[in-house]
Amino acid sequence: MTLFDPPAPLAERLRPHTVAEVVGQTHLLGGGKPLTRLLASGRLPSLILWGPPGVGKTTLARLVAGEVGAHFIQLSAVSAGVKDVREAVVEAQARRARGQKTVLFLDEIHRFNKAQQDALLPHVESGLLTLIGATTENPSFEVNPALRSRARTLVLEPLSRDDIQALITRALTDPRGLEGVSIEPAALELLARLADGDGRRALGTLEAAAVLANPVTEEAVTEAFGKHLPAMDKGGEDFYNLISALHKSVRGSHVDASLYWLARMLEGGADPLYVARRIVRIAAEDVGLADPQALRLAVAARDTAEFLGRPEGDLALAQAVVYLALAPKSNSVYTAWKRVVRAVQEGETLPVPLHLRNAPTELMKGQGYGKGYAYYFDDPAGSFAQGYLPEGASLDLYRPGSEGWEGRVQERWRKLREAHGEGEEDMGN
């Protein structure tokens, strides 16, 4: 072993040789659990293994193929294409002629496009290939329905802190690991926390920290780990889960949760202007007229974030989030707009009443455009007495909420409805 022939990374050296050695995923591998039952049956269906990085998807695929005595072909969708699939098919045909099954493991299957995924279908359907696809993305969105229907989806969970600590302890005692290295208890707890459920990250950090100190200390772990960036796939499900959590926390008026999810997004690498746009939407959708100043402040925060950039602009977004979380809430305009859009889309196109029409020419005036219009400031009573909707139309769209500014103007809204000849029975109350 030389500088030009280094050992395999610690995570690779410690790959389990049997299913019993797997750390974590007890919901799949415990007694009577789904994967345990499948292996006991001796028949392995095609599988989609969905879970975050570093939880053992590749390891499980290798192990279950070995458990059923199948030949294992591994491809990565990052670099493989239809040509590689064809070569795997030829190899599988040769193996089948000798009485052996073939498992095709396709890592990051979500990176295969529709045509590439479709190329797998006939061979999976015929049973020539047992497909095991691994993905960090939600299969509902990234795997073709036809292929997904021919495979069973198993969800792998992040490793718990206890799992990570067990993995680290194994690495320090297993002959394949770091024999002769020890770790201080506080450093072990720190590493288990920083790993964020990723076993590969934990072992990689441990290997680097062991070069810096023996026994491994908290300082060595911190230096080896580098900057802690919260896990977030900017284009994947986690990203949308986080923005959903932020929106719902603000809507629910939970200030601390709102700040937490905001920080998770920004520190995880989300585009601040994307987050700012969602904050503006929250101001319009969820705070609305309960606090008419909220939208103005949200737009100002968006402009400030763009002007200052990160990290200075983050404070403006945090200020807006705290303000919106504390603000009274109303979705009355949001729901009124949905009702009116539906009414316009589903109803007939009704003409504008003549008295409301613009009349810039004598011809139009002669046709009655604008005739009889009562100008509010000259004739308030006449203004209220005239109609403003198309003839025959009856709408009940805006219903003010009871919080903040809207709560204070509810009485004026009621009086306006009465002045327009719309009684209580027409107000949706």
HELIX and SHEET records of a PDB file:
HELIX    1   1 LEU A   10  ARG A   13  1                                   4    
HELIX    2   2 VAL A   19  GLU A   21  5                                   3    
HELIX    3   3 THR A   26  LEU A   29  1                                   4    
HELIX    4   4 PRO A   34  SER A   41  1                                   8    
HELIX    5   5 LYS A   57  GLU A   67  1                                  11    
HELIX    6   6 VAL A   82  ALA A   97  1                                  16    
HELIX    7   7 ILE A  109  ARG A  111  5                                   3    
HELIX    8   8 LYS A  114  SER A  126  1                                  13    
HELIX    9   9 PRO A  139  GLU A  142  1                                   4    
HELIX   10  10 PRO A  145  ARG A  148  1                                   4    
HELIX   11  11 ARG A  161  THR A  173  1                                  13    
HELIX   12  12 PRO A  185  LEU A  194  1                                  10    
HELIX   13  13 GLY A  199  LEU A  212  1                                  14    
HELIX   14  14 GLU A  218  PHE A  225  1                                   8    
HELIX   15  15 GLU A  237  ARG A  251  1                                  15    
HELIX   16  16 VAL A  255  GLU A  267  1                                  13    
HELIX   17  17 PRO A  272  ILE A  282  1                                  11    
HELIX   18  18 ALA A  283  VAL A  287  3                                   5    
HELIX   19  19 GLY A  288  ALA A  290  5                                   3    
HELIX   20  20 GLN A  293  LEU A  308  1                                  16    
HELIX   21  21 ASP A  314  LEU A  326  1                                  13    
HELIX   22  22 SER A  332  GLU A  346  1                                  15    
HELIX   23  23 LEU A  354  LEU A  356  5                                   3    
HELIX   24  24 GLU A  362  GLY A  366  1                                   5    
HELIX   25  25 PRO A  380  ALA A  385  1                                   6    
HELIX   26  26 GLY A  404  ALA A  419  1                                  16    
HELIX   27  27 GLU A  424  ASP A  426  5                                   3    
SHEET    1   A 5 HIS A  71  SER A  76  0                                        
SHEET    2   A 5 THR A 102  ASP A 107  1                                        
SHEET    3   A 5 LEU A 129  THR A 135  1                                        
SHEET    4   A 5 LEU A  47  TRP A  50  1                                        
SHEET    5   A 5 ARG A 152  VAL A 155  1                                        
END                                                                             
